[in-house]
Amino acid sequence: MGRIWQALAARRGWRALVTAFGLGMLAVLALPPLHIIPALFLAIPGLLAMIGGAASWTAAFWLGFAWGFGFFTGGLYWITSAILTDVARFWWLVPIAVPALALPLGLFMALPSAIAWGARPGWPRVLVFTGGFVGFELLRGTILTGFPWNLMGTVWAFDALPIQMAAVLGVHGLSLITLLVAATPMLDRRAFLGGMAAIAFCGAFGFARLWAPEPEPQPVGLLIVQGNIAQEVKWREDSRVPILRRYVEATREAALAALRELPPGHRLAVIWPETAVPFLLPNDPEARRLVAGALPQNALLLTGTVRGDFTPEGYARDLFNSLAVIGPDTQVLATTDKMNLVPFGEFMPFRGLLPIRLVQSSRDFTAAAERRLVAAGWLPPLVGLICYEVIFTGRIMPAQRPAWIVNVTNDAWFGITAGPWQHLAAARFRAVEEGLPLVRAAQTGVSAVFDARGRLVTRGPLGESAVIRAPLPAPRGETLYSRLGLAGSWGLAILIFTLGCFLSARNQR
């Protein structure tokens, strides 16, 4: 393998940049849904070798930028699918949308690469690079509303066992372990064996956590309705009533059958996805009457919906992307609103200054001021996360701890691509990190239920209509990560970075 690293380190000019771009694309194979993790054993040490061979920190900066550009271009290709839902208006964006997002994201790889160039070769450089990588991964989840998508730790989300360490370290902690282990092939045989031992330890830790018997489910049955509504027809005027009927009819018979099969004393929670029907249900009594007609007694509906705050004159002061709880008597028992809005989708940054408008509405959604605990009727208290709010590790919990997490989303934007699977993998981590079951209702996949250890209870198909039934798993105790949150992740990144700097300075004496 030494010859490979020497050959990569010797590359210069545009050939080096193209190679770094290719290594970044290679790393995408480790992401969901492929999870080809051995690809990282070339992609990560390959970049480190090229950084070590760079003539200056600026050359290392551009190598890291090229690697990041390849990684984010390959990992986010599915964004083009969202543009194709309105190709007549946005055809010109098809060739530039993904590069336009991947270019600034590449900076989050360029900076740790430039910093790592100044460290001594070997473990010092690996530690500085890893600490910097995870530090900038953390910043990526915060700067300009944040976009913590495809974190390196998510490569392990193909099963519950390898991600149990997230209960202690969080997904960023797994990113750190992943990078350290992936870098070992360029060091020596002993380092590589140590990396394999670290993976074995994480596996043994996961096995020990999963060995304990699962407590009895909560006395609630779940019925998730996945309508499979194409995004391009969802908001058309002639589609409004047919979409509502589809959800009502899919729910009515399935809810009655589910209630008959539930144990005595159990009740039914029906869950529809984000903006399931094109009505403002909290503001529309007639639409709620039709919806409630599908709900038997001892059943409640949790549905994603747009909600408006109207003046007495009928003018909407604010519009919210919300989760509402509706009873069989049509009453809205509770609502919670989305905090983390999608730029260019739910609000337009610098509205009025940019020459284009990518959102169809002339109004932006309003973000909720705080995360709220939803307590409605007999439902166990929950936290509602709408769409990609579920990817914000360490930032999803209200002040009071809930008994479960509900994530409603509309992944119809992304078609049959890797996007919905990457979204699902991120959601799975929240169950492990918080020690809470997570129930996910998606417009067209991937709907799923995970227990409080991140084990898959059931999952729906992608790109199909489905009605999914499952018990509501029990919550577990608070995890170490749920107590420490992002402070623990920052502490780990700083510790590894500082250790690398210390070793590098000591070796230079």
C-alpha positions, 0 to 999 in steps of 0.5 A: 500500500505504501506505493499507492500513498507515495504515488498520490503524494507525488501528484501535482497540478490539475491531476492532483485536483482531479484525483482528490475529486475522485477520492471524494466521490469514492467516499460516497460509496460508504454513505447510505444506501450502499454502505460500502465502508471499505471505500473509506480505507482508500478515500481518507488516507488517500487525501491525507497522503496528498495533503502530506505531499502538497507544496504549501498549505494553499495547495492542501486547501485546494486538495481538500476543497476538491475532495469535498466538492466530489464528496458533496456532489456525489452525495447530494446528486438527488437534489436535482430530482426536486428541480425536475418536479417543476422542470418547465420553470427551473430547467436551467438549474438542473446542471448547476444546482448540485455544484452550487451547493457542493462548492460552498460545502467543499470549504468545510473540507478545505479548511481542515485539510489546510490545517492538517498540512502544518502537522507532522506526518503520521499520527499527529497529522491524522489526529489534527485532520480528524479533529478538524474534520469533525469540528467543521462537520459540527459547524456545518450543522450550525452556519447559515441555518445548518445542513448536517447532511451525510455526516461521516458517522452515518455510514454505519446506519445499515443496522442498529448494532454498529451505531450503539456507540452514538448513545455515548458519543453521538453521530459526530463521535462515530464520525471521529472513530470512522476517520481515525480507523479509515486513516490507519492503512497509511500508517503501519500494520500495528495502527491498522490492527488497532483500528480493527480492534476499535471497530470490534470494541464498538461492535461488542458495545453495541451487542451488549446494549442490544442484548438486554430485553426490550420492555413492553411496548406502550399501550398505543398502536401505530397506523402510518399512512403513506399516500405516495402523492407525486410532488408535481400534482400535490398542490394543483387545485384539481388534486386537493379533494382527490388527495384528501379522499385517498388518505381518508379512504386508506385510513378508514378501513385500516383503522377499524381493523387495527383497533379490533386487533389491539389488546384491551386497553390499547388505543390507536395513533394514525400518522399522516406525513408532512403536509399530507393533504393540501388543506390548512386543516387547523383552520378548515372545519369542513376538511377536518370533518371529512378527516375525522370521519375516518377516525374511530373512537379511541383513535387520534390523527397526527398529521403534517399540515400547513396552518395559518395565523389569521386576523379577524379580517381573514388575512394570514399574518403567519404561515407555519409548517406544522404537526397537528393532533386531531380527534374523531370529534374534529377538535384540534387537540395540539399543534407544534410548528417547524423550527428549522426551515429549508432555505429556498424551499420554505423561506427565501434568504435575502428575499427581495435582493435575489433576482430569482424566487425558487419557492412558488408562494409569495409568502415565507413560512414562519419558524417556531420560536422553540421546540415544544412538547406535544401533550394531547389527550391519551397520547404519550407526550411526544416531540414532533420533528418536521422533515429535515429537522430530524437531522439536527443532532443534539437540537431536537429535544424540548425542555421536558423529555418526551416518550417518543419522537414523531418525524413527518416528512415529504420525501416525494421531492427526491424520487427514487434516489439515495436522498430518502435513504440518507434521510432515514439513516439520519433519523435512525441516529436520533432514536439511539442518541436520545434513547427514544422510539422514533416513528417516521411517516413519509409521503412516499417513503421511507416510513419506518418505526425504530425502537429506543435502541435504533432497531428497525421495527417495521419499514414501508417501501419507497415510491409506493402507497402503503399502510404500516402497522406497528406497536409503539415501542417503549422509551428507555432512560436518558443516554449520556449523549442526551445529557451532554449533546453537542457540548460532548461532541465539541469536547471530543473534536477539540481533544483529538485536535489538541492531542494532534497539535501537541504530538506534532509540536513535541516531534518538532523539538 
